[in-house]
């Protein structure tokens, strides 16, 4: 029997492992099963190239709980270790034998699936165990080895009885980690980290119902048998080629990823690249709302089918974190900070690739079936609009598929829209003015006024619209956006032939003074405008610039203007050509004039959705009095 000290560079690595090496103790199981997977895949590779004389067969990894003995067993049927290899890989704390194996067989092992670089994988066992045993037998014709260590640098090693190649790790679970002796807890961890590992993982058995034998009566119970409970799917959809999958396979895999999600995804994007980095995966577009705080962290990151995290910020562009699905890449470093990830060259390339693939997929969906794409627009627009704002490369490509819907349910690309409105919505300065509404019901009267002029009105109701129109204006010369309630319609698109006022300057000034006496406490800026006599007498508008800056600050950005805490600002536009306005001016008594102004103002406020509470009650009572 050999004994000795584990050769480590610090006096005692174990407290370090327990306290600092990993922030989350539960990942010990991920590490040990990853090692078992590597050991199995190494054997597969060596048998494939004729370097091993044993049969590969149908190996599995098994996890067993011995609750009474306070032990957790992890068994594999892989490559195993000789006494020399135990000394080298365990006693020398040689971070991982996988790297060395891949280097030795670099010409043939490229696609072996070996996980590798999982750091101090084996030693993570000491986070939850106060003693660890290894019983291992190499595929080579050498004796089995039994290694024991109690969490100090002291170990013992001797020959063992084991006939089959492979390794068994026995963890003597520490008093502060007995949760890992609970079947439910281990089952939860296996499903979280190892659900798609490439080698079948057995955890206990389950009862399977068999078909009834011929001639059995209806009341006879169907026979059952105990079968291995395999908890993982070793061949998930993303590991297959797109040509080998049908639409139903993608939907089935979505249900496997999100068993509690009952809505079907709208479409998927299959990622598959091997240069200049390795990456596979499937992203799904779910139905999305306008809520920017929608739950993120739905994309799962794997490394060679081992779950790493569902916080993919920094790897996936932020606007795509609202999607769902899986990304698998051996080139993404593990257990590192987000700031490191964002600075990592490979990660930046991966992020750019994913952005490009999503843009290409959206372009092809739009071209292949525009009608279907239009139907899905409202469910996906928040991702696309967010992407246009946050990623310049995506913004450039979005010209081909970004849609601008009208209040009547028609859809245009920006180029189509420009062509459509050019004859009618070009102002006197040759600028193209795009009119939009954010709420079809609340802005109905303004939309109606715009349509009466033959203008097209878009319906842009996402919370990031102020930011988006700002970006579109800065990237398109002689193009501006104006919400339909930003001013009266003739001011929104100014033409040469301005209306002539029926009131003289003196009359306008007299009327303005009379109105300011009535509405001085209402916080409106009064504007006298010559409009069509058929237009409303009073119109309340919100200046586009001020409103936009305020909204931008509320949804992030625009803060430099300090608009977020400012009160709402409105203009009260008075149509000097409307008969009612002339009546108000010519009213003999001040009381009647005040009543007419109050009533007209309240009607304008009602149309803008601003009449509430006591003011609404007063308006209703006053209206009844007038009817009487």
Buried (B, 14 or more C-beta within 10 A) or exposed (E): EBEEEBEBEEEEBBEBBBEEBBEEBBBBBBBBBBBBBBBBBBBBBBBEEEEBEBEBEEBBBBBBBEEEEBBBBBBBBBBBBBBEBBBBBBBEBBBBBBEBBBEEBEEEBEEBBBBBBBBBBBBBBBBBBBBBBBBBBBBBEBEBBBBBBBBEBEBBBBEBEBEEBBBBBBBBBBEEBEEBBEEEBBBEBBBBBBBBBBBBBBBBEEEEEEEEEEEEEEEEEEEEEEEBBEBBBBEBBBBBEBEEBEEEEBBEBBEEBBEEBEEEBBBBBBBBBEEEBBBBBBBBBBEBEBEEEBEBEBBBBBBBBBBBBBBBBBBBBBBBBBBBBBBBBBBBBBEEEEEEBEEBEBBBBBBBBBBBBBBBBBBEBBEEEBEEBBEBBBBBBBBBBBBBBBBEEBBEBBEBBBBBBBBEEBBBBBEEBBEBBEEEBBBEEEBBBBBBBBEEEBBBBBBEBBBEBEBBBBBBBBBBBBBBBBBBBEBBEEBBBBBBBBBBBBBBBEEEEEBEBBBEEEBBEEBBEBBEEBBEEBEBEBBBBBBBBEBBBBBBBBBBEBBBBBBBBBBEBBEEBEBEEEEEBBBBBBBBBBEBBBBBBEBEEEEEBBBBBBBBBBBBBBBBEBBEEEBBEEBEEBEEEEEE
